[in-house]
Amino acid sequence: MEQKIKWAMNDLLGKTAKVSTNFLSQKEIEKVKKFHESFPEYSRTPLRNLKNLATHLGVAGVYVKDESYRFGLNAFKVLGGSFAIANYLAQCLGKDISQLDYKNLVSDETRKQLGEITFATTTDGNHGRGVAWTASRLKQKSVVYMPKGSSITRLNNIKAEGAVAYITELNYDDAVRLTSENAQKNGWVVVQDTAWEGYEEIPAWIMQGYGTMAAEALEQLQEMKVDKPTHIFIQAGVGSLAGAVQGYFSSVFGEERPKTIIVESDQADCLYQSILANDGQPHAVTGDLNTIMAGLACGEPNTISWNVLRDYSDSFVSCPDWVAARGMRILGSPIKEDFQVISGESGAVTAGLLATIMTNEKMKEVRAKFGLNENSKILLFSTEGDTDPEKYRDIVWDGKFPVNE
């Protein structure tokens, strides 16, 4: 069966008063970045300038932020979990996060004041590993639940960071509900990037945590003498990452912000479906959410990020699995002197989509609508490396999920 890319322009753009992005402003994100920089493991992840790929695709520039180098965890997610946990601890201590850094938080004095806290979360792998890693570094505990079909490799990586972790028989959104119920019973603190009524503070902190990556990328682009990208392709599960990137660039550039394309799996395209509904409300998709893009297999939008994406993003795309597989192969097999980027299924879908739009004549209309041409400078975020190495090899070496245009 032919699996097509589906897309929609955001008809709601400019029709209502825009939600504030102040919580993702440069000033706020600088505070977040300063906290992350206090970890001994911190270093900026590379921004790869893929000049030859850009020439091949007929655009002015393709820049890929490679998050496989983040804190040695092979994915960006730790940025959100670590900042949210630190903010929660700061609140417990009656302090602002700007008054605390890694050394303060792991000191015996702080540990004595806080006592033992257990942080709980639901994850397909990367977020849970980040929460487990942070809890362990800050001398606290963690419990992690994973949806059915999750990778055993990812489960073992989470356990290796010191968490108690399980694969459930539930889809992602139902596993989130299970985590919330168990946390209430046991007095745990939920660290989830899915926001719902009454649970919005921690998801907002997680989004701010992701802002470090956006701020680094802009800083690195400007070091390359690129004032700003013309386009950002950003992947979405519940939308927290996409909302963070969108909110940061909107806050910095206002009406001159880059055009943003939100990219989802066609098996979990809640944001795309919400845009199609055209009523300004978030809409959920249900079922097993069976996609190779495990990090994007979320059926219920984060309400905070939905408001940001609805009010600032230009277009939304729903992609079959072959698009992500194509992106993995493109980034893993660079042209000439371009850097190789080892990108996992959820990290590579935007590269696969960009390449398909620019090289497939059937997508001529999409190119025109998105304003993609020889002057375009496109920013992509490869949010994970080969977090499931066996699956990575199945796709990149053995050709699973071939192109189906």
N, C-alpha and C positions, 0 to 999 in steps of 0.2 A: 504494500500500500504506500502511495506517495505521501510523504510527510512534509508538509509545507510550512514555511515561515509565515506567521500572521503578524500584522502590524496595524497600529492605529495612531493617528495624530490626537493630541490632547485638545479636544474641543472646548474644554472648560477653562483653558488658559486665558487669563485676563478678564474673565467674566465675573469674578467675585473678588472681594477683598482678600488679599493674600495673608496667610498665616505668618506669624513672626518667625524669623530664623535667627533671632538674637542669641539663642542658646548655642548656636553653632558659629558664632562670629569669630573673627580672627583673635580678638581679645580673649574669649573663652577658650578657644582651642589652643592658644599659646600656653595657657595654664595647664591644660591636659598634656600637651607635649612636654612641658617642663617636668611633670610628674613621671611620664614614661622615661625621660632621659635620666632620671635618678636611679633606674635599675642598672646593675652592673652589666646585664646582658644587652643593653640598648645599643643599637646603631641604626642609622637610616638605611632602609632597604633600597636597593638600586632602582633607578628609573632608566630603563633601556631605550635608547633612541634607535629604532629599527629603520634605518635610512633606506636600506635596499628593499625592505618590504613596502615601505611608503612609495618608492618609485614604481615597484611592481603593481601596486594597487592604484596608482595615478593620483596620489594625494601628496600634500606638502610634508606631512610628518605623521609617524605612528610612534607613540611613546607608551611603554608598558611598565607599570610599577610592579616589581617582582617581590611579592610577599612571602615567597618560599624561604626568605632569609630572616623572617621576623622572630627574634628571641630564640632562635634554634628550634622553633615549633612548626615550621613548614606552612604556616598560614597566618593571616592577619587577625583572626578572631580574638586573640589574647589582648589586643588593644582595648576592646570594649569591656570584656570581663574584668580585666585588671583595674581599669579606671572606676568601674561601678563598685567593685569590692572596696577599693581604697576610699571612695566617697562615702560609702556606708560606714566604714570604720571611722572616718573623720567625723561623721555625724554622731556616732556613738561617743566620741571623745569631746564633742562640743567644739570642734575646730573646723576651719575651712581647709579644703584640700591643698590650697596654696601654702598652708603652714606646715604641711607634712610631705615627706618624701620616703623613699624606700627604707633608708636607714632608721628614720623615726618609727616607721610602722613595724619593723622587726626588732626594735629594742626591747629589752627585758621589761623596762618600765611600762611601755605601751602594752605589751603582752599581758602584764599583770592587771592593767586597767580594764582591758577588753575581756579577758577570760577566753574561753573556748567557744568559737562560733562555727557552725556548719553551714556551708553555702551549697544550695541545690540547683540543678539546672537540667534542661532537656537539650539534647544535641544530636546531630548526625555525626559529630566527631570533633570538628575544629574548635567550636565554641566551648564544648565540654572540656577539651584538653586545656584550653586557655584558662578556664575557671579552676580546674584542678591544679594547674601549674602555679597560678597566682595564690590560691589558698595554701598550697604547700610552701611557697616562698615566704608568705606572710605568717606562717606557723599556725594555720587554721585547717579546718577539715572540709571535705566536699563529698557530695553524693550526686551521681550523674545517671540520668535515664536516657536511653536511646530508642528511636523508633524501630519497628520491625524491619528486617532486611538490612540493618546497619552492618558495616564492615567489622569483622572480628579484629582486623589489624588496628582499626581506629579505637575499638573498645580496649584493646591491650595497651595502646599508647596512653589512653586516659588513666588506666589502672597504674601504669608505670609512673604517673605523676602523683600517685598517692591517694587517688579517689576510690571510693566504693562505687562501682559502675555496673549497670545492667543493660542488656538489650531486651526491650519489652515486646509484646505482641500487638502494639498499638501504632497507628500512624503518628506523624510528628505532633499534630495539634492535640490529639487525645493524650499523647505522652506528656505534653505541657500541662494538661489538666491534672494528670496523675501526680506530677511533680508538685504542683501547687497544693493538692489535697494532702500529700504526705508531708510537705513542709509545714502546713498548718498543724497537723497532728503532732509533729516532732519538734516544733519550734525552730525549724531551719529558716534560712534567709534565701528566697528565690532570686537567682540572677539570670533573668530571661530577657531576650531582646524583643519578645512579643509583648506589646502593651495591650491592656484591656482596661475597662472601667475600674478605677480603684487601684490599678497597678501601672503607674506611668513614670514614677520618679526614676527607678532603676533602668528601665528601657531608655529613657532620655540620657542618662549617664553613659550607657553603653554606646549610644549614638555619638555622644561627645568623644568617647574613647576612640572611635573610628576616625574622628576628625584629625588625629595625629597623622594618619596616612595621607589624607587629602592635603594637609598643610605641607608635609614633606614633598609631595608631588609638585605642588605649585612652586615651592622654593627651588626644587631641582630643575623644573622647566625654565624658571627665570634665570638660573645659572647657565642654562643652555641658550640664553637670549631669546626665549619664547615667552612673551609677556603673559599669555594665557592660551589655553587650547581653544579651538573653534567649536569642538565637539567633545563630549564625554559619553562613552558607552559604559554603563554600569549595571552589573547584574543584581537581581533582587530575589530574595526568598520571602521573608516577612516584610522586607523593605528597609530595615534599619541601616544597613550599609549604604544603600542607594540614597536614602533620606539624608544621611550624614554628609555624603559627598555633595549632593544637590544643595543642601542647606548651607554648607561651607562656601561653595563657589557662588551661590546666590548672594550670600551675605557680603562676600568680598567684592563682587562685580556688579551687583544690582541689576539694572536693566541690560547691562552689557555682558551678562553672564554667558558662558558657553551654552550651545544647544545640548540638551541632555537626552539620551536615548536609554530607557529603562528596559532591561533584557531579562526574561524569565524562561523557565522550562514550560513547554506546552502542557505538561502534566500537573503543573502547580502555578498557573498563571493568574493568581488572584488580583494582581494590580492591573493587568491587561483587561481582565473581565470587568473590573471596577470602572475602568475608563470607557469600555464599551457600553456599560449601563448608563453612563452620562448623567448620573443624578447626584454626583458629588460625594456619594457614600461608599465606604469600603465594602466589597463583596467577597465572600469566602468561596473556595472550591473544596470539594470533599473527595473521598475515596482513598486509594492506596498511595497516590502521588508517586507513581512508579517511574522514576527517571534516574539516569546515571548521574545527574547533577544533584547529588545527595544534599549538598549545602543549600540548594534552592528549593528543596521539596517541602515547602510550607504552604498551606492552603488558606491561612487567615492573616490578613495584613496587620502590621503594627499600626495602630491608629494614629500615633504621633507622626510617623514617617509618611503615612498615607496623605495626611494633610499637606505636608511639604511637597511631596511628589505631585499631587493633584494641582497645586498652585504654581509650581515652577518648572516641571518637566515637560519637554516638548512632545515626546512620542514614546510609545510602549510597544514592545515586540515579544511575541511568544514563539519559542524555538524548540524544534524537535531535538532529540539527543544527538543526531548526526552533526548538528552545527557545533556543539561542544567538542565532539570527537575531532572534527576538522580543525578547530582552533588549537587543540592539543598538538596535533601533528604539525600545523604551521609553525607554532611557537617552538616546538621541539626540534624542527628541521629548518634552521634559519638560512636565509639567502646570503651567500658569500661571507662578508665580515660581520654581519649582524650577530648580536649576542643570542645564544640559546636561552630560552626561558622554559624551564620544566614546569608546566602548568597542569593542574588537575582539572577534573570535569567541570566544576563550578567556576574555576578560575579562567577557563579558556573560551567560554561560550561567546564572549564579546568579540574576541579575535576572529572566531569562526564566522560570526555574523557580519562583521565589517568586511572580511575578505569576500564573502558571498555577495553582499550588496554591491561591492565595487567591481566584481568580475562576471556577474551573471546578468546577461542582457534582459532577462525577465524581470529584473529588479531595478530597471531604469527609472521607473516612477518613484520608487523608494529613495533612490539617490537624489532625485530632484526635490522631493518633499522634505528630505532630511537636510538638504543644502550641502551635500557632499560633493566636492570637486577638487580640482588641482590645487586650490588654496587651503584646503582643510588640514588642520593640525589636530590629530585625534589622540585623546588620553584614554588608556585602558588600564584596568587594575586586575592583574593576575593574583587573585586572592588566596590561592593555595598552590603548593607544589604537588608532588606525587604522594599524597597522604594515604593512598591505597596503592602501593607500588605494583602489586599484581594486576590490578585493574588498569593502571596506567600502561603497563606493557601490553596487555590484551588489546588495548585501543591503538597505541602508537606503533608497537611492533607488529601486531598480528592483524590489524585492520578491522577490528570490531566496529560496528556502527558506521558503515561506509556512507559517503556523501549520497544524498537522495534529493537532488534538486528538481 
